């Protein structure tokens, strides 16, 4: 019975660290992970990929000499 809360907290800590490393709002994602637990991981991964893609497109130049 102790395994479930430990896994839940590990997911919260993992999401918080991943959000910090990706430049997203870490506290917002940690609170969402606290309420939903591992169910948040697919949403987090897709949002992270979208944020990275938007950052790459924003920094891309149209003309390269």
HELIX and SHEET records of a PDB file:
HELIX    1   1 UNK A    2  UNK A   22  1                                  21    
HELIX    2   2 UNK A   26  UNK A   36  1                                  11    
HELIX    3   3 UNK A   37  UNK A   40  5                                   4    
HELIX    4   4 UNK A   41  UNK A   59  1                                  19    
END                                                                             
